[in-house]
């Protein structure tokens, strides 16, 4: 008989260890918080967000997001630009784009190392299972932007459909 509690516990241990590897390497190398790293990655994919929306996507209040943008702007990684009306948008500078790419690379390397412990068939099976779990997580949160805030979107859709994006499209069509 399968022990679901053990499987859940193993998943928790793997999730924490993988998170530690992915975030620690990326943020330590860049010398920034995980929220700031996520902000650069989000802006790489969605340039021109307002501070409030950027904060929402990385899990910060508007005031915390404004302070983070101030810091990123002081480091010349982002710049504020006037938008429509009173809206101010945030975009990456050339340096910010470079750091965002470095963050994704630093995040991806330890993850690739973990996956390399599996053979090709096991990797395919894991990808299918992870897609199923991500679909469930999206159904519970309904927030693709937050769920994928540190994703390397280009690698996610290379030869495949992003499971979170598909879950979001399915939710829109069904609801």
N, C-alpha and C positions, 0 to 999 in steps of 0.2 A: 504494500500500500504506500502511496506517495505521501510524503510529509510536507504539506503546503507551508507550514510555519517555518520549517528548515529552509525551504526554497526562498521564502520571503526574507529570511535572515541572511542567507547567502547573497541575495540580490542587494540588500542594504549594505553589506560589507563591501561588495564589489563597487556599488555606486559611490560610496564614500571614498574608497581608495582611488577610483578613477577620477573623481572630482578633485581630490587633493592633487593628483599628478597633473591634471590638465590646468587647473587654476594656478597652482603654486608656480609652476614653471613659467607660465605666460605672464602672470602679474609681477613676479619677482624680477624677471628679466626686463620688464618695462618700467618697473618702479612705480606701479600705480595700483589702485584698489581694483577689485573685481568689477565694481560698478563702472568705474572709469574705462576699464578695458572693454566691458560690454557696450558702453556708449560709443566708443570708437568703432566697434564691429557693427553695431546697429546703424551708425551713420554711414558706414561704407556701403551698406545695402540700401539704406533709405536716407539719402542726403536731404537736408532742408527741413528737418523736423523742428517744431517749436520745443522750447525747453521743457514745458509741461509734458508733452507727448514723449519726449526722449526719457524723461524721468519715469513716466509710467512704464515704458518698455523695459527699463532696467531696474524697476522696483524702488524708486526713490520718490519722496514728496517733491513738490514743486520747488520749495526752498532749498532742499538738499541738492536737487538737480541743478538749480541756478549756481550754487556754490561749486559743484563739480564742473560745470561748464566754465565758470570763472577760472578755475584751476587749469583746465585743459586749454583754455584760451591763453592764459599766462605762459603755458608751456609751448605755445604756438602750434597746437595740434588741431584746434578748431577755430572757427571764426563765426561771429554772429553777423547776420545780414538782415536788412529790413525785408519784411514780407508784406503781404496784403494788410492794409489797415495798420493796426498797432502790433501785429504779429512780428516777432523776431525769430528768424530761423537759424539753425546751427548747421554748419557744413565743415567737413574735414579740410584741412590745409594739405598741401603735398606731403608735409611731414606726418600729419595725422593719417593719411592713406598708407604711408610706408609703415608706421607703427601698427596700424590695424592689421596689415598683412603679416607683419612679424608676430603679432599676438596670435593670429590664426595658425601660423606655422608652429609656434611654440606650444599651442594647445594641441595641435594635431599630432605632433611627433610622439608624445607619450601614449596617446590613444592608439596610434598605429602600432606601437610596440606591444601594447596589451593584446590587440587583435591578432598580431603575428603569432601568438601562441596557438592559434587555431589553424587547421588546414583549410583549404579553399571551400570545401563543402560545409564545414562548421561555420566559416565566416558567412556564407550565404544563408545558412539556417539562422544564425544570430541576427543578421540584417533583417530577416523576415520577422523574427520575434520582437526585435527592437521597434520595428515599424508598427507592429500591433500594440505594443506598450505605449508608444508615443501617441497613437490614435486614441487610446483610452485616456491618457493624460490630457490630451487636448479636449476630449469630451467632458472631462471633469472641470477643467479650468476655463475653456473657451477663449484662451488668450494665446494665439500663435506667436505674437510678437514677443511676449515675455518668455514663452517656452523655448523659443529659438534665438534668444538674445546673444548667445555665444556660438551660434552655428556657422560653419563654413558653408554657406548656401550653395556655392558653386560645386563643391564636392558632393553635397546632398542630392543634387538633381542630375549628376553626371550618370547618364544611362538609366535613370530611375525617376520615379515621382516622389517628391517629398511627402512622407506620410502625414505630417502635420498640416501642410498646405492642402492635401487631399481631404483630410478630416474637416478642415475649415470650409472648403468648397462644398462638401457633402452636407455640412450643417446649414449652410446658407440655402442650398437647394431644398433641403427637407424642412426648413423652419421658416 
